């Protein structure tokens, strides 16, 4: 006789399936379920709790900063710093950045923007709570005046084998002359709509500095 497709080990409360298992009705798993091979789902899959799997998007958090800032200095200025974002062990991080800025100068000029990151655990040889320069814009050159945004996207494939937290901050400086404005002097609020709060956006518009942090399971 061939081996059974379904075997129940009553001593360990385990169910072992050898071969295919087709379920046509509602199936409820009350405890932890581990799948070591490919799983094909035809139809709806409803999950009430957390799902862990390599490459799965676990969480997305958006931080919006409305503070107006400006400088005439060529020295680096500290801009917005995000709160800590909690991550599970081995998670990877995707970051999207949008920084609206204006340059008012008297000649050729522009600005630099740098994004830093910090993790509250040691990462490789980098100690915990140490700022690391993730990326710089280089300088944007403009003549006299310009209004635009600095945007960038990052995937951070760090390895931390325990739950951790990460945060980011933005620094800025002028290239060589003029005034650099962040979040101001370019009429961002010419449209304000209080109904944004009904969509989870706690501001009358979302055109300010934004950091969107995504946690991806590793």
N, CA, C and O of each residue as an XYZ file, in Angstrom:
872
protein
N       0.850     -1.191      0.000
C       0.000      0.000      0.000
C       0.888      1.244      0.000
O       1.897      1.306      0.702
N       0.493      2.218     -0.793
C       1.283      3.447     -0.855
C       1.143      4.258      0.417
O       0.209      4.067      1.195
N       2.089      5.170      0.616
C       2.044      6.034      1.793
C       0.807      6.925      1.753
O       0.405      7.349      0.669
N       0.192      7.223      2.888
C      -0.992      8.100      2.894
C      -0.608      9.524      2.552
O       0.495      9.977      2.856
N      -1.542     10.228      1.911
C      -1.318     11.631      1.604
C      -1.380     12.480      2.860
O      -0.693     13.498      2.943
N      -2.178     12.095      3.833
C      -2.376     12.879      5.052
C      -2.069     12.006      6.249
O      -2.689     10.961      6.447
N      -1.097     12.448      7.055
C      -0.712     11.684      8.233
C      -0.784     12.584      9.449
O      -0.226     13.681      9.437
N      -1.453     12.148     10.487
C      -1.596     12.905     11.733
C      -0.813     12.211     12.825
O      -1.102     11.063     13.164
N       0.175     12.894     13.381
C       0.951     12.373     14.499
C       0.311     12.885     15.779
O       0.568     14.014     16.198
N      -0.515     12.068     16.394
C      -1.276     12.531     17.558
C      -0.384     12.810     18.760
O      -0.776     13.556     19.657
N       0.818     12.218     18.793
C       1.702     12.446     19.937
C       2.294     13.851     19.919
O       2.645     14.390     20.969
N       2.408     14.453     18.718
C       2.995     15.779     18.604
C       2.025     16.804     18.043
O       2.373     17.974     17.886
N       0.820     16.370     17.744
C      -0.202     17.250     17.156
C       0.270     17.853     15.835
O      -0.063     18.991     15.503
N       1.052     17.073     15.088
C       1.531     17.524     13.791
C       0.706     16.918     12.672
O       0.202     15.802     12.796
N       0.571     17.653     11.583
C      -0.069     17.131     10.390
C       0.947     17.195      9.258
O       1.401     18.281      8.898
N       1.308     16.054      8.694
C       2.274     15.985      7.608
C       1.554     15.637      6.317
O       0.803     14.664      6.257
N       1.785     16.431      5.292
C       1.174     16.204      3.997
C       2.253     15.815      3.005
O       3.211     16.560      2.800
N       2.102     14.644      2.383
C       3.020     14.172      1.360
C       2.287     14.216      0.022
O       1.329     13.471     -0.188
N       2.725     15.067     -0.862
C       2.025     15.220     -2.129
C       1.183     16.475     -2.120
O       1.494     17.436     -1.417
N       0.123     16.467     -2.893
C      -0.727     17.650     -3.037
C      -1.846     17.646     -2.001
O      -2.381     16.597     -1.642
N      -2.186     18.843     -1.531
C      -3.330     19.023     -0.641
C      -4.202     20.114     -1.236
O      -3.798     21.276     -1.275
N      -5.360     19.764     -1.689
C      -6.299     20.710     -2.282
C      -7.418     21.001     -1.298
O      -8.104     20.087     -0.839
N      -7.600     22.263     -0.976
C      -8.638     22.679     -0.035
C      -9.608     23.570     -0.780
O      -9.221     24.611     -1.311
N     -10.864     23.166     -0.820
C     -11.846     23.921     -1.596
C     -12.739     24.792     -0.724
O     -13.483     25.625     -1.241
N     -12.676     24.612      0.582
C     -13.513     25.412      1.468
C     -12.691     26.331      2.337
O     -11.491     26.495      2.120
N     -13.329     26.930      3.319
C     -12.674     27.846      4.243
C     -11.738     27.081      5.158
O     -12.131     26.068      5.736
N     -10.511     27.547      5.297
C      -9.528     26.930      6.181
C      -9.004     27.980      7.144
O      -8.581     29.056      6.720
N      -9.029     27.681      8.429
C      -8.584     28.617      9.455
C      -7.397     28.025     10.200
O      -7.473     26.904     10.704
N      -6.308     28.769     10.271
C      -5.136     28.373     11.036
C      -5.086     29.229     12.294
O      -4.980     30.453     12.211
N      -5.161     28.596     13.447
C      -5.207     29.337     14.701
C      -3.819     29.597     15.275
O      -3.647     30.520     16.072
N      -2.839     28.807     14.889
C      -1.489     28.975     15.425
C      -0.499     29.329     14.354
O      -0.876     29.735     13.254
N       0.780     29.176     14.674
C       1.833     29.494     13.724
C       1.863     28.450     12.617
O       1.743     27.254     12.878
N       2.022     28.907     11.382
C       2.052     28.019     10.227
C       3.319     28.289      9.430
O       3.583     29.425      9.038
N       4.095     27.251      9.194
C       5.337     27.388      8.438
C       5.223     26.604      7.142
O       4.816     25.443      7.149
N       5.578     27.231      6.036
C       5.569     26.591      4.723
C       6.982     26.642      4.174
O       7.551     27.724      4.033
N       7.560     25.485      3.860
C       8.957     25.439      3.419
C       9.102     25.331      1.907
O      10.207     25.503      1.391
N       8.051     25.059      1.202
C       8.123     24.940     -0.248
C       7.203     25.926     -0.916
O       6.596     26.765     -0.251
N       7.089     25.833     -2.251
C       6.191     26.728     -2.983
C       4.740     26.532     -2.566
O       4.310     25.410     -2.298
N       3.998     27.614     -2.513
C       2.584     27.567     -2.173
C       1.812     28.346     -3.222
O       2.074     29.529     -3.442
N       0.883     27.700     -3.854
C       0.051     28.343     -4.866
C      -1.342     28.572     -4.293
O      -1.982     27.643     -3.800
N      -1.801     29.809     -4.362
C      -3.120     30.165     -3.859
C      -3.978     30.591     -5.037
O      -3.641     31.540     -5.745
N      -5.081     29.895     -5.248
C      -6.032     30.243     -6.301
C      -7.277     30.792     -5.618
O      -8.006     30.056     -4.954
N      -7.512     32.071     -5.782
C      -8.621     32.711     -5.095
C      -8.114     33.663     -4.039
O      -6.951     34.066     -4.065
N      -8.975     34.024     -3.115
C      -8.632     35.001     -2.079
C      -7.825     34.346     -0.965
O      -8.052     33.191     -0.606
N      -6.873     35.114     -0.424
C      -6.114     34.713      0.750
C      -6.271     35.809      1.783
O      -5.761     36.914      1.603
N      -6.963     35.515      2.849
C      -7.233     36.502      3.893
C      -6.356     36.207      5.101
O      -6.394     35.107      5.654
N      -5.567     37.195      5.506
C      -4.650     37.039      6.631
C      -4.960     38.123      7.650
O      -4.877     39.314      7.350
N      -5.315     37.704      8.847
C      -5.677     38.663      9.890
C      -4.510     39.171     10.691
O      -4.611     40.214     11.337
N      -3.389     38.453     10.665
C      -2.217     38.866     11.436
C      -1.074     39.273     10.548
O      -1.277     39.685      9.405
N       0.147     39.157     11.079
C       1.330     39.524     10.305
C       1.726     38.389      9.369
O       1.484     37.219      9.667
N       2.325     38.730      8.256
C       2.879     37.745      7.342
C       4.360     38.057      7.141
O       4.736     39.193      6.851
N       5.188     37.034      7.301
C       6.625     37.197      7.137
C       7.075     36.379      5.935
O       6.735     35.202      5.816
N       7.824     36.992      5.062
C       8.360     36.308      3.900
C       9.356     37.218      3.225
O       9.162     38.433      3.208
N      10.406     36.672      2.676
C      11.460     37.479      2.092
C      10.911     38.357      0.978
O      10.259     37.873      0.053
N      11.186     39.658      1.078
C      10.747     40.599      0.055
C       9.344     41.121      0.222
O       8.861     41.871     -0.626
N       8.667     40.741      1.309
C       7.296     41.212      1.548
C       7.332     42.613      2.139
O       8.090     42.873      3.074
N       6.523     43.513      1.606
C       6.402     44.861      2.173
C       5.605     44.769      3.464
O       4.435     44.386      3.454
N       6.248     45.123      4.583
C       5.618     44.970      5.888
C       4.925     46.241      6.365
O       3.807     46.184      6.876
N       5.574     47.374      6.202
C       5.015     48.631      6.703
C       5.490     49.800      5.847
O       6.586     49.778      5.288
N       4.641     50.820      5.757
C       5.001     52.079      5.110
C       4.642     53.223      6.052
O       3.509     53.307      6.528
N       5.601     54.098      6.321
C       5.383     55.242      7.206
C       5.786     56.515      6.478
O       6.876     56.596      5.912
N       4.903     57.507      6.495
C       5.189     58.793      5.852
C       5.367     59.877      6.917
O       4.518     60.057      7.789
N       6.477     60.585      6.825
C       6.739     61.718      7.707
C       6.701     62.996      6.871
O       7.370     63.090      5.842
N       5.920     63.974      7.313
C       5.800     65.258      6.619
C       6.278     66.363      7.555
O       5.814     66.468      8.690
N       7.195     67.174      7.078
C       7.728     68.298      7.860
C       7.269     69.595      7.220
O       7.509     69.816      6.033
N       6.617     70.450      7.979
C       6.085     71.712      7.453
C       6.925     72.921      7.837
O       6.567     74.048      7.497
N       8.033     72.709      8.539
C       8.845     73.825      9.031
C       9.538     74.558      7.884
O      10.170     73.928      7.035
N       9.422     75.881      7.858
C      10.145     76.688      6.881
C      11.562     76.958      7.361
O      11.770     77.344      8.511
N      12.534     76.758      6.482
C      13.934     76.959      6.846
C      14.627     77.768      5.755
O      14.192     77.765      4.603
N      15.703     78.460      6.118
C      16.483     79.191      5.121
C      17.898     79.374      5.632
O      18.153     79.325      6.836
N      18.817     79.585      4.697
C      20.198     79.852      5.074
C      20.901     80.591      3.941
O      20.541     80.461      2.771
N      21.913     81.370      4.318
C      22.822     81.982      3.351
C      24.226     81.404      3.503
O      25.173     81.884      2.880
N      24.355     80.372      4.333
C      25.660     79.852      4.703
C      26.107     78.732      3.756
O      25.289     77.966      3.247
N      27.412     78.659      3.535
C      27.983     77.534      2.804
C      28.345     76.389      3.746
O      28.836     75.350      3.304
N      28.103     76.580      5.049
C      28.289     75.507      6.027
C      27.004     74.673      6.105
O      25.904     75.203      5.949
N      27.149     73.393      6.343
C      26.009     72.483      6.383
C      25.062     72.830      7.525
O      25.487     73.009      8.666
N      23.777     72.923      7.207
C      22.740     73.236      8.188
C      21.878     71.998      8.446
O      21.577     71.241      7.523
N      21.485     71.799      9.699
C      20.657     70.657     10.058
C      19.201     70.947      9.738
O      18.629     71.916     10.238
N      18.609     70.114      8.911
C      17.204     70.254      8.549
C      16.337     69.297      9.338
O      16.551     69.084     10.531
N      15.362     68.727      8.669
C      14.382     67.859      9.340
C      15.005     66.520      9.735
O      15.747     65.917      8.959
N      14.698     66.068     10.937
C      15.079     64.740     11.424
C      13.820     63.937     11.668
O      12.936     64.387     12.398
N      13.718     62.759     11.074
C      12.521     61.939     11.259
C      12.511     61.318     12.654
O      13.560     61.211     13.290
N      11.341     60.912     13.133
C      11.308     60.059     14.329
C      11.927     58.695     14.021
O      12.197     58.372     12.864
N      12.147     57.905     15.066
C      12.596     56.536     14.881
C      11.491     55.713     14.228
O      10.317     55.865     14.565
N      11.867     54.841     13.292
C      10.940     53.897     12.683
C      11.373     52.492     13.087
O      12.520     52.104     12.864
N      10.455     51.729     13.683
C      10.778     50.388     14.174
C      10.752     49.370     13.036
O       9.883     49.413     12.165
N      11.716     48.458     13.059
C      11.858     47.414     12.052
C      12.045     46.061     12.744
O      12.558     45.991     13.860
N      11.625     44.994     12.067
C      11.858     43.653     12.559
C      13.257     43.180     12.166
O      13.873     43.722     11.248
N      13.744     42.170     12.866
C      15.062     41.618     12.568
C      15.168     41.241     11.094
O      14.243     40.668     10.520
N      16.302     41.569     10.496
C      16.638     41.238      9.104
C      15.849     42.026      8.060
O      15.979     41.750      6.867
N      15.042     42.990      8.469
C      14.309     43.796      7.489
C      15.254     44.684      6.697
O      16.306     45.097      7.184
N      14.852     44.966      5.462
C      15.533     45.931      4.613
C      14.690     47.203      4.585
O      13.540     47.199      5.023
N      15.267     48.294      4.067
C      14.603     49.590      4.144
C      14.602     50.246      2.767
O      15.615     50.249      2.068
N      13.454     50.799      2.388
C      13.355     51.638      1.195
C      12.944     53.034      1.639
O      12.018     53.193      2.435
N      13.635     54.040      1.122
C      13.376     55.429      1.505
C      13.110     56.266      0.263
O      13.864     56.210     -0.708
N      12.026     57.048      0.303
C      11.725     58.043     -0.726
C      11.764     59.421     -0.065
O      11.194     59.625      1.007
N      12.447     60.362     -0.723
C      12.641     61.706     -0.167
C      12.154     62.754     -1.162
O      12.408     62.652     -2.363
N      11.450     63.764     -0.647
C      11.026     64.908     -1.470
C      11.258     66.175     -0.659
O      10.696     66.334      0.425
N      12.093     67.087     -1.186
C      12.431     68.316     -0.462
C      12.243     69.503     -1.396
O      13.081     69.729     -2.269
N      11.163     70.271     -1.238
C      10.964     71.461     -2.070
C      11.860     72.603     -1.593
O      11.908     72.901     -0.400
N      12.562     73.235     -2.518
C      13.460     74.317     -2.121
C      13.482     75.411     -3.179
O      13.073     75.216     -4.324
N      13.972     76.563     -2.754
C      14.086     77.730     -3.626
C      15.457     78.354     -3.433
O      15.968     78.429     -2.315
N      16.046     78.801     -4.530
C      17.306     79.532     -4.467
C      17.087     80.968     -4.935
O      16.586     81.197     -6.036
N      17.460     81.925     -4.105
C      17.480     83.337     -4.488
C      18.922     83.808     -4.436
O      19.484     83.951     -3.351
N      19.522     84.048     -5.576
C      20.915     84.466     -5.602
C      21.112     85.720     -6.424
O      20.151     86.317     -6.910
N      22.366     86.115     -6.577
C      22.721     87.295     -7.354
C      23.582     86.942     -8.558
O      23.959     87.814     -9.341
N      23.891     85.653     -8.702
C      24.752     85.187     -9.790
C      24.551     83.684     -9.890
O      23.555     83.156     -9.396
N      25.489     82.993    -10.524
C      25.409     81.549    -10.543
C      25.495     81.014     -9.117
O      26.374     81.404     -8.349
N      24.575     80.119     -8.774
C      24.547     79.575     -7.417
C      23.800     78.261     -7.397
O      23.667     77.600     -8.427
N      23.316     77.882     -6.235
C      22.588     76.632     -6.109
C      22.663     76.115     -4.692
O      22.821     76.894     -3.752
N      22.551     74.798     -4.528
C      22.522     74.248     -3.176
C      23.003     72.804     -3.166
O      23.055     72.134     -4.197
N      23.353     72.346     -1.967
C      23.682     70.951     -1.694
C      22.650     70.394     -0.711
O      22.174     71.109      0.171
N      22.314     69.128     -0.868
C      21.422     68.429      0.065
C      22.034     67.072      0.384
O      22.486     66.364     -0.517
N      22.049     66.710      1.659
C      22.594     65.425      2.089
C      21.563     64.717      2.970
O      20.915     65.343      3.808
N      21.422     63.405      2.769
C      20.534     62.578      3.587
C      21.407     61.660      4.442
O      22.267     60.944      3.928
N      21.174     61.693      5.742
C      21.881     60.849      6.693
C      20.940     59.796      7.272
O      19.724     59.987      7.303
N      21.512     58.687      7.727
C      20.714     57.657      8.404
C      21.424     57.221      9.681
O      22.643     57.328      9.810
N      20.617     56.725     10.622
C      21.143     56.228     11.896
C      20.326     55.005     12.313
O      19.103     54.992     12.173
N      21.010     53.977     12.826
C      20.367     52.771     13.344
C      20.727     52.636     14.818
O      21.854     52.933     15.213
N      19.785     52.193     15.626
C      20.026     52.115     17.068
C      20.731     50.825     17.488
O      20.886     50.559     18.680
N      21.158     50.025     16.511
C      21.948     48.821     16.773
C      23.218     48.877     15.928
O      23.270     49.578     14.917
N      24.233     48.139     16.348
C      25.452     48.078     15.543
C      25.147     47.389     14.220
O      24.465     46.364     14.186
N      25.661     47.962     13.123
C      25.505     47.374     11.791
C      26.905     47.115     11.245
O      27.618     48.057     10.899
N      27.303     45.856     11.165
C      28.678     45.550     10.762
C      29.655     46.174     11.749
O      29.594     45.897     12.947
N      30.552     47.010     11.252
C      31.519     47.687     12.127
C      31.048     49.080     12.546
O      31.753     49.775     13.278
N      29.862     49.493     12.090
C      29.347     50.823     12.423
C      28.634     50.749     13.766
O      27.709     49.952     13.922
N      29.041     51.559     14.741
C      28.402     51.485     16.062
C      26.970     51.984     16.034
O      26.561     52.696     15.117
N      26.222     51.602     17.044
C      24.846     52.053     17.179
C      24.799     53.565     17.348
O      25.727     54.175     17.879
N      23.697     54.161     16.883
C      23.421     55.592     17.065
C      24.508     56.483     16.454
O      24.913     57.486     17.041
N      24.965     56.094     15.268
C      26.002     56.841     14.548
C      25.421     57.307     13.214
O      24.902     56.496     12.447
N      25.504     58.601     12.934
C      24.981     59.126     11.678
C      25.894     58.729     10.516
O      27.113     58.881     10.586
N      25.283     58.221      9.457
C      25.996     57.810      8.245
C      25.433     58.604      7.066
O      24.217     58.669      6.884
N      26.310     59.205      6.270
C      25.862     59.964      5.094
C      25.410     58.978      4.018
O      26.228     58.289      3.410
N      24.104     58.921      3.793
C      23.532     57.986      2.825
C      23.720     58.469      1.395
O      24.072     57.688      0.511
N      23.482     59.768      1.166
C      23.561     60.282     -0.200
C      23.639     61.800     -0.183
O      23.131     62.454      0.727
N      24.283     62.346     -1.204
C      24.280     63.786     -1.409
C      23.773     64.094     -2.807
O      23.932     63.292     -3.726
N      23.173     65.241     -2.957
C      22.649     65.658     -4.249
C      23.747     66.144     -5.191
O      23.500     66.325     -6.383
N      24.985     66.363     -4.658
C      25.906     67.202     -5.402
C      25.304     68.609     -5.407
O      24.336     68.847     -4.685
N      25.827     69.530     -6.176
C      25.202     70.849     -6.192
C      24.341     71.010     -7.427
O      24.671     70.541     -8.517
N      23.224     71.691     -7.217
C      22.371     72.062     -8.342
C      22.730     73.486     -8.722
O      22.590     74.394     -7.902
N      23.187     73.701     -9.940
C      23.618     75.028    -10.376
C      22.464     75.761    -11.055
O      21.783     75.214    -11.924
N      22.265     76.980    -10.650
C      21.217     77.801    -11.252
C      21.712     79.244    -11.344
O      22.632     79.633    -10.624
N      21.110     80.027    -12.218
C      21.483     81.427    -12.347
C      20.425     82.301    -11.696
O      19.274     82.321    -12.131
N      20.810     83.017    -10.665
C      20.018     83.978     -9.927
C      18.924     83.333     -9.070
O      19.007     83.395     -7.844
N      17.898     82.712     -9.679
C      16.787     82.197     -8.875
C      16.197     80.966     -9.541
O      16.152     80.857    -10.766
N      15.748     80.050     -8.708
C      15.088     78.848     -9.206
C      14.227     78.269     -8.101
O      14.541     78.411     -6.919
N      13.125     77.609     -8.490
C      12.217     76.956     -7.549
C      12.024     75.534     -8.036
O      11.553     75.316     -9.153
N      12.386     74.562     -7.207
C      12.308     73.170     -7.620
C      12.321     72.265     -6.396
O      12.138     72.746     -5.278
N      12.533     70.959     -6.584
C      12.571     70.001     -5.487
C      13.747     69.060     -5.652
O      14.151     68.735     -6.768
N      14.289     68.629     -4.528
C      15.260     67.545     -4.522
C      14.523     66.271     -4.163
O      13.900     66.198     -3.103
N      14.580     65.259     -5.027
C      13.947     63.970     -4.761
C      14.964     62.864     -4.974
O      15.878     62.984     -5.790
N      14.785     61.783     -4.222
C      15.660     60.631     -4.400
C      14.998     59.398     -3.803
O      14.082     59.506     -2.988
N      15.473     58.216     -4.220
C      14.954     56.937     -3.752
C      16.129     56.043     -3.380
O      17.142     56.014     -4.080
N      15.993     55.315     -2.280
C      17.089     54.486     -1.791
C      16.560     53.127     -1.345
O      15.497     53.039     -0.730
N      17.307     52.070     -1.658
C      17.086     50.758     -1.065
C      18.285     50.464     -0.186
O      19.423     50.521     -0.651
N      18.044     50.149      1.086
C      19.116     49.965      2.063
C      19.103     48.505      2.518
O      18.308     48.143      3.385
N      19.979     47.652      1.942
C      19.958     46.217      2.251
C      20.817     45.860      3.464
O      21.643     44.949      3.399
N      20.622     46.572      4.558
C      21.413     46.332      5.764
C      21.079     44.975      6.371
O      20.048     44.383      6.052
N      21.950     44.486      7.245
C      21.731     43.227      7.946
C      21.812     43.496      9.445
O      22.878     43.808      9.974
N      20.667     43.371     10.124
C      20.597     43.488     11.578
C      19.794     42.288     12.067
O      18.614     42.161     11.742
N      20.414     41.416     12.836
C      19.790     40.148     13.218
C      18.926     40.240     14.471
O      18.712     39.237     15.152
N      18.437     41.416     14.771
C      17.502     41.624     15.874
C      16.628     42.817     15.520
O      16.968     43.592     14.625
N      15.514     42.971     16.210
C      14.661     44.120     15.953
C      15.464     45.406     16.137
O      16.319     45.490     17.019
N      15.185     46.402     15.304
C      15.961     47.632     15.363
C      15.092     48.819     14.992
O      13.937     48.661     14.597
N      15.661     50.015     15.125
C      15.009     51.254     14.713
C      15.960     52.033     13.815
O      17.180     51.942     13.951
N      15.382     52.801     12.894
C      16.170     53.611     11.974
C      15.546     54.991     11.870
O      14.329     55.130     11.995
N      16.359     56.011     11.645
C      15.843     57.360     11.407
C      16.762     58.071     10.411
O      17.863     57.610     10.110
N      16.278     59.199      9.915
C      16.987     59.923      8.858
C      16.978     61.418      9.157
O      16.113     61.915      9.877
N      17.957     62.127      8.589
C      17.858     63.585      8.626
C      18.441     64.195      7.358
O      19.257     63.593      6.659
N      17.988     65.415      7.094
C      18.352     66.157      5.898
C      19.211     67.349      6.300
O      18.859     68.084      7.223
N      20.334     67.546      5.614
C      21.124     68.759      5.805
C      21.194     69.504      4.481
O      21.008     68.917      3.415
N      21.465     70.803      4.560
C      21.457     71.639      3.362
C      22.436     72.798      3.520
O      22.798     73.173      4.636
N      22.861     73.361      2.385
C      23.740     74.530      2.377
C      23.661     75.152      0.993
O      23.312     74.479      0.023
N      23.986     76.439      0.902
C      24.041     77.078     -0.411
C      25.349     76.677     -1.091
O      26.304     76.253     -0.439
N      25.370     76.818     -2.402
C      26.590     76.487     -3.149
C      27.652     77.563     -2.948
O      28.758     77.267     -2.496
N      27.318     78.829     -3.285
C      28.320     79.884     -3.082
C      27.731     81.264     -2.819
O      28.470     82.163     -2.420
N      26.428     81.471     -3.025
C      25.854     82.790     -2.746
C      24.341     82.673     -2.675
O      23.769     81.631     -2.995
N      23.704     83.747     -2.254
C      22.245     83.793     -2.240
C      21.630     83.169     -0.999
O      22.320     82.875     -0.023
N      20.305     82.972     -1.059
C      19.548     82.414      0.048
C      18.841     81.148     -0.411
O      18.181     81.130     -1.450
N      18.987     80.105      0.367
C      18.306     78.841      0.112
C      17.127     78.724      1.059
O      17.285     78.875      2.271
N      15.941     78.455      0.519
C      14.729     78.278      1.315
C      14.248     76.827      1.206
O      14.271     76.228      0.130
N      13.817     76.283      2.334
C      13.204     74.961      2.380
C      11.765     75.131      2.885
O      11.547     75.725      3.941
N      10.814     74.627      2.157
C       9.403     74.671      2.589
C       8.826     76.080      2.655
O       7.798     76.288      3.301
N       9.448     77.031      2.017
C       8.920     78.396      2.129
C       9.361     79.217      0.929
O      10.256     78.825      0.180
N       8.709     80.374      0.761
C       9.051     81.347     -0.284
C       8.781     80.819     -1.683
O       9.337     81.326     -2.657
N       7.931     79.805     -1.791
C       7.535     79.375     -3.121
C       6.063     78.952     -3.174
O       5.671     78.106     -3.978
N       5.261     79.563     -2.298
C       3.803     79.490     -2.391
C       3.284     78.049     -2.424
O       2.407     77.711     -3.219
N       3.843     77.207     -1.545
C       3.374     75.830     -1.460
C       1.907     75.738     -1.068
O       1.205     74.804     -1.454
N       1.455     76.718     -0.298
C       0.096     76.633      0.252
C      -0.925     77.418     -0.564
O      -1.933     77.863     -0.016
N      -0.685     77.598     -1.872
C      -1.679     78.331     -2.641
C      -2.972     77.522     -2.767
O      -4.019     78.073     -3.107
N      -2.900     76.225     -2.497
C      -4.087     75.387     -2.376
C      -4.042     74.692     -1.027
O      -3.116     73.933     -0.741
N      -5.054     74.955     -0.193
C      -5.185     74.295      1.097
C      -6.551     73.628      1.163
O      -7.562     74.232      0.804
N      -6.577     72.380      1.623
C      -7.842     71.665      1.706
C      -7.872     70.873      3.005
O      -7.132     69.902      3.162
N      -8.719     71.283      3.927
C      -8.796     70.624      5.230
C      -9.298     69.191      5.123
O      -9.137     68.413      6.064
N      -9.904     68.824      3.992
C     -10.398     67.456      3.827
C      -9.263     66.445      3.742
O      -9.511     65.242      3.825
N      -8.015     66.903      3.577
C      -6.890     65.969      3.582
C      -6.837     65.145      4.858
O      -6.395     63.996      4.844
N      -7.291     65.734      5.966
C      -7.260     65.006      7.235
C      -8.131     63.754      7.184
O      -7.852     62.779      7.882
N      -9.175     63.770      6.369
C     -10.042     62.605      6.243
C      -9.341     61.462      5.504
O      -9.794     60.318      5.556
N      -8.248     61.768      4.826
C      -7.482     60.768      4.094
C      -6.190     60.393      4.819
O      -5.305     59.768      4.234
N      -6.084     60.778      6.100
C      -4.923     60.414      6.894
C      -3.737     61.331      6.742
O      -2.650     61.011      7.224
N      -3.912     62.479      6.075
C      -2.823     63.445      5.905
C      -3.099     64.619      6.851
O      -4.048     65.369      6.621
N      -2.300     64.799      7.903
C      -2.631     65.768      8.951
C      -2.266     67.206      8.609
O      -1.947     67.984      9.508
N      -2.305     67.573      7.349
C      -1.977     68.924      6.902
C      -2.914     69.305      5.760
O      -3.459     68.420      5.100
N      -3.115     70.592      5.511
C      -4.025     70.997      4.432
C      -3.498     70.689      3.033
O      -4.241     70.797      2.057
N      -2.230     70.308      2.923
C      -1.693     69.773      1.674
C      -0.424     68.991      2.013
O       0.131     69.140      3.101
N       0.032     68.154      1.072
C       1.163     67.267      1.346
C       2.378     67.617      0.498
O       3.186     66.746      0.177
N       2.510     68.898      0.132
C       3.613     69.314     -0.728
C       4.885     69.674      0.000
O       5.853     70.110     -0.623
N       4.901     69.500      1.320
C       6.085     69.856      2.107
C       7.172     68.779      1.994
O       7.057     67.838      1.209
N       8.230     68.942      2.801
C       9.272     67.918      2.908
C       8.642     66.593      3.332
O       7.857     66.546      4.279
N       8.994     65.515      2.622
C       8.439     64.199      2.935
C       9.539     63.143      2.953
O      10.415     63.115      2.088
N       9.471     62.282      3.956
C      10.276     61.062      4.015
C       9.305     59.896      4.104
O       8.534     59.809      5.060
N       9.328     58.999      3.128
C       8.474     57.824      3.139
C       9.366     56.612      3.349
O      10.206     56.290      2.508
N       9.173     55.937      4.493
C      10.036     54.839      4.905
C       9.250     53.533      4.781
O       8.167     53.395      5.349
N       9.804     52.583      4.038
C       9.151     51.284      3.860
C      10.023     50.189      4.464
O      11.241     50.172      4.284
N       9.373     49.274      5.183
C      10.046     48.105      5.744
C       9.760     46.900      4.859
O       8.603     46.573      4.593
N      10.832     46.237      4.400
C      10.723     45.071      3.528
C      11.379     43.893      4.248
O      12.528     43.991      4.681
N      10.660     42.789      4.376
C      11.188     41.656      5.120
C      12.397     41.051      4.421
O      12.454     40.997      3.193
N      13.364     40.595      5.214
C      14.589     40.074      4.640
C      14.743     38.570      4.854
O      15.736     37.984      4.422
